[in-house]
Amino acid sequence: MGKKRDGDLRKEEGRGEILSHESEDKLVRIILAKEEAGSGRPKAHADNGEDGCKAGPSDGKGKNAKSPKAGAARSFTFRELAAATRGFKQVNLIGEGGFGRLVAVKQLNHDGQQGFQEFIVEVLMLSLLHHSNLVTLFGYCTDGDQRLLVYEYMPMGSVEDHLFDLKPNEEPLSWSDRMKIAVGAARGLEYLHCKANPPVIYRDLKSANILLDNDFNPKLSDFGLAKLGPVGDNTHVSTRVMGTYGYCAPEYAMSGKLTLKSDIYCFGVVLMELITGRRAIDTSKKPGEQNLVAWSRQFLKDRRKFVQLVDPRLEGQFPLRCLHHAIAITAMCLQEQPNFRPLIGDIVVALEYLHSQSKTPEVHKGRNVEEIPRALENLGLGFGILAPKSKYQ
């Protein structure tokens, strides 16, 4: 094993990349000290470790997916980014020219030390973690008080853009595309939970942070709130409650105890958004319908009511059996007691199967697709456990 420096990666043979498990606060201080001394920047490595969760990451063809190699994130000057984006005049800050490809430039708010800390965490996370379902960081800028990130350009925007507030002439996402997005987002989360070492808790999974390419392949973005997960005998990470209202797991919101299962709850909220076409929080709805999870629970106890959850813009174009299992998976992710939520590896296997079935010509006419595979049964998708009582109810 090579010589280790504080805050850097070290590599063990056969184990992939390992980040020393220091708190982000200390990590930020180390990077800040290096910035002030001008003595180096974070280096990027690709994670090729083979350790993972029980089900293992998949490329959608039943094989383990390997992370692509990636180069180090480059440090850009403010002048370079201003020239590439023509003075930051375009709304979406798309640049080209010297980059050799289209990129998106994100300018962070000048929010004191907290904003800078999130910037550092995002640069570190995206420099160290590489997967086809995570957005690629090409570089960053720290000129003066400027804090900018240079990402790969995702031309179709976010999932949020295609689910909510559609114009009359805009086509809604098909059921197949919704399942495709769910599978890709789950694979990205599986990489963070099962391949990163220590595991990474995303903490801000939401439809606005899932970006899409031209083929609706999703990539997770915005890692400013990400945290290193618990290791060894630790069961959780204690931290200040942060995230987005409507997505946060109830136990995390109440206690500040963060676990991998906190991300599973967030993922369940995103799945419910994909199924219903409703926002996690929508104050334009009447009372009782503004919180998506709270509103949906009345339907989760009765399989016959599942169809009432579906986005009406789908006009019945979905396999009924797939819908039932998708809702069952979603309900398990939304269990208020974290120990009842499934592992992300099992979720990936189940969703991959549902996506394969969503490509069949059968639609919601009361017809069943082929029998559920053993992988779904392993998730425990009995409809009698969808809405158990818990101390949070």
N, C-alpha and C positions, 0 to 999 in steps of 0.2 A: 504494500500500500504506500502510495506516495506521501510526501511531506504535506501536512495539513496546515492550513491557515484559517484563522477564525472567520466564520461566515462563508467560507468557500465550500465547494463540494469535495467529497473524497470518494473514491471508487474501490469497491471490493470485487474481486473476481467472481463473476456469476451472480452478483447481487444487484447490479445496476448502480444508479447514482444515489448517494445518501447525503442528505443535508443534515449537518449537526443540529441536534434538537435543542436550540436555544430559543428563548422567547423572541417574538418579533421586535419587541422594544429594544432588546440588546442588539439584535441584528441590524436594526435601523441605525443605532448609534455607531456600530462598526462601519457601516457604509457611509454614514455622514462624515465620520472621521477620515475615511479614505477620500471622499469627495473634497474635503477641505484641504487635505494634504496633496491632492492630485496624484495619488499613488495607486491608481488602478480602479477597475470597475468590475461588476459581477460578470462571471463567465458563464456561457451557456453550454450545456451538454445534453445529449439525448439519452433517455432512459431506455435501456434495452434489457432490463431485468426480467426474469422469467417467473418471479414469484407473483402470485395474484390471489384473488378470492376464489372461492370454491368452484364457481362456474367458469372462471377464466375469461379474459377479454376475447371478443370475437370480431372477425372482419365481416360477419354476416354470411360466411360460407362454412362455418363450423371449424375454422382454424384460428389459432391464436394470432392476434394482431401484434405486430411489432411496431414500435415507435419509429417514425422517420428521423433520420439524422438531421440536425439543424445547426447552422452556424451561430456564432455569438451575436447577440444583439449589438448593433452598432450605435455609437454615440454621434448624434447629428448636432450641428450648430443651429441656432435659431434662424440664421440667415438662409441656410440650406432649405429648411422647412418652409420658410416664408416664400422662397422662390419657387419651390415645388408646388405649392398650393396657390400661387399667384396672390400672395398677400393675405391668405386665409379668407378670401372673399366668398368662396363657395360654401354653401350651407353645410354640406357633408364633409368638407375639407378633404377632397380627393386629390391626391397629387400623383405626378408621374415624372417623366424626364430622367433625371439622374438616378432614380431608383431602379429603372429598368422594368418596372411593372407598376400597375396601379396600387396605391396604398391609401389607407385612411389615417388621418392624423387626428389624434384626440388631445385636446388641451384641457388640463385639469384646472379646477377652480383653485384659487389661492386661498385655501382654507387653513392657514396657519400650520402648526406642526402636524395636526391630524391628517390634513390633505397631503402633506409631503410624505408622511409615514405610509399612507395608502399607495402613493406613487411608487415608493421604494419596494413595498411588498409586491405590487403588480409587476414591476420590472424583474424582481428576483424570481417570482413564481413562473412567469412566462419565459424567462431565460433558462430555467432549470427543467421545465416540464414540456414535453413535446408529444403530441398525439394528433391524429387526423381529425379528432372532434374537439380540439382546443384551438382557439385562434392563434395565429403565428405573430409573434412580436419581432419586427425587423430592427427596431431601434428606439432611441429615446433622446430627449434633449433636456439638459439641465443648465442652460445658459442663464446666469443671473437668477431671477426669481421665476423663470419660465420652466414649466413642467409639462412636456409633451411626449406622447407615445405614438409610435409609427407601427400600425398593424397592417396585415394583409387586408385588402379590400373585399368586403362581402357584399356583392351587388344587390341581393334581395332584401337587405336590411335585417330586421329582427323578426322573430315569430310574432311578437306583438303587432307588428305592422300588417300582418296577414290574418290576424284573428279578430281584431276589434275595429270598430268604427269604419267599416268598409264603405266605399262609395257604391252607388247603385250599379255602376258598370264594372266593378271589381269582382272577380271570381273568388269565391271562398276556397280555402284549402280543402282538397279532397280527403276522404278518410284515409286513403293509402298514404298521402303526403303527411298527414298528421301522425300516423304510425311510424313513418320513416323518420320524422323529426324526433319522436319519442325514443326510438331505438338509438339514434345517433347521440342524443343528449345523455342517454343512459350509459352508452359506451364511454363518453367523455368522463362522466362521473365515476364509472368503474375504474378508469385509469387513475384518477385522483385517489380513490379509496384503496385500490388493490395493487397498483404498480408503483406509485410513488412511495418512497421509503425515507422517512416516516410518511404515513398517509396524510393527505391534504383534505381539509374540510373546506369546501367551496364557500359556504355561508351566504351566498347571494344568488342562488339559482332562481331565476324567474324568466318569464317569456321575453322580457326586454333585453336580457343578457344572452339569449341564444340567437346567434347570427346565422344567416343562410346564404349559400352560394346559388348559382343559377339553377342548379338541379335540386334545390331544397335540402342539400346536405347541411346539417347543423354543426355549429362550433360554439363552445362555451367561451364567453368573453368576460372582461371586467373582474379581475382577481384582486382588487384592492382590499377586500375584506377577508381573503382566504387566510386560514390558520393551519399550522401544523397540528395534526391530530395526536391523540394520546398514544403513548408507547409503553411497553413494559406492562407493569401492573396497574397503570393509570387507566381509569374508565372514562375520563372526560377531560376537557380543557376548560378551565374557568376563565371567563372573559367578559368584558362589557357587552351588553346586548346590543347588537347592530344587525342591520339587514333591512328588509322591506316589509312593511306592515301587510299582513295577509298571507305572507309566505313563511314567516318564522314558526318553527315548531313550538308548541305551547310550553314544554318543559324548559326549553332554552329561554324563551321570553320571560318565564317566571323566576328562573334560578341563575341564568347566565352560564349554566353547564352545557358545554358544546360537545357533541359527539358526531360520529359519522351518520347516525340515525337522524340527526337534525337535518342533514342534507336530503335524506330519504323523504322526510315530510315535505320539504320544499319541492322535491321532484313530484310528489303526489299532487301538489297544488297545480303545477304546470300541466300534468296529465289531465287534471280536471278542466283546466282552461282549454286544452286541445279538444276534449270531448264536448264541452258545452258551448265553446265560443264566448264565454263570459269572463270578465276580468276577476282577479282574485278579490279586489275591492272595487266596487262601483257605486259611488254615492248618488248616481243618477237613478238607481233602482229604488223601488219602494222599500220601506222598512221591512226587514226580514229576508230581503234578497240581496242586500248590499255586500255581505260577506259570503263569498262563493262556497267555502267549505261548510260554514254553518247552514247555508241554504240547502246544500246538496245532501246533508245527512238524512233528511226526511225520506229521500228516495233510495238510500243505500240499504235500508233494512228489508226492502221488498224487491225481489228480482223482477217482478212484473212492472215495477215503476221505473226500471233502468232507462227505458226508451224516452222517458220524459226529461232526462238529463241532456239528451243529444242536441247539438247545435241545429236549429230548424233549417239553417241554410244548406245543410247536407241533403235535405229533401228525401230522407230515407235511403240514401245511397251508401249503405254500409252493411257488412255481414252481421247478422244479429248475434250469432254465437261469439264472434270476435268482440262485438260491443260488450257483451256480458262479461267476458273475461278481462277486457281492458278496464272496465269499471271495477271489477273485483280487485285487480292489481292496484288500481288507484286507491280504493278504499283501504287496502292493507298498508299502503304507504302513508295514509292519513290517520292511522291508528294514533290515538292520543298518548298511549303508553309506548314509549320508544322501543321497548324490547319486543313488542308485537310486530314491528315493521320488518319487512323482508330485507335480505342482503341485496346489494346492487347487482351482484353476479347472477342471482336468480331472476331478478327483474329483467336483466338483459336477455337471458335465455327465453323467458316468457314473451317479451315484446318482440323479439326476432321471429318467433313462431307466429304471433298475431299479425305481424307485418307481412309475412309470407302468405298468410291466408287472406289478407285484405286485398291482394291482387287478383283474387278469384272473381268471376263475373257475378257471383251471387250477391244480392243486395237484401235489404230489410224487407223480406216478404214472408217471414216466418220460417225460412229454410235454414237448416243447420249446415255448417261446414264440417269437415272431417273431425273425428274425435280428438279431444284435447290430449296432448302428449304427456308423458310422464313428468317432464320438466315443469309443466304447469301444476300438476298435482303436488309436486314437491314444494311448491309455494304455499300449499295449504289453502287453496282457493275455494273453501267451502263457504257457501253464501250465508251460513248461520253465524259467521264470526265477523261480519262486515262492520258492525257498529256496536261493539261491546261497551259496557259501562266502564268509566274510568274516573279517577279522582279529579280529572280536569273538567268533567262534564257538569 
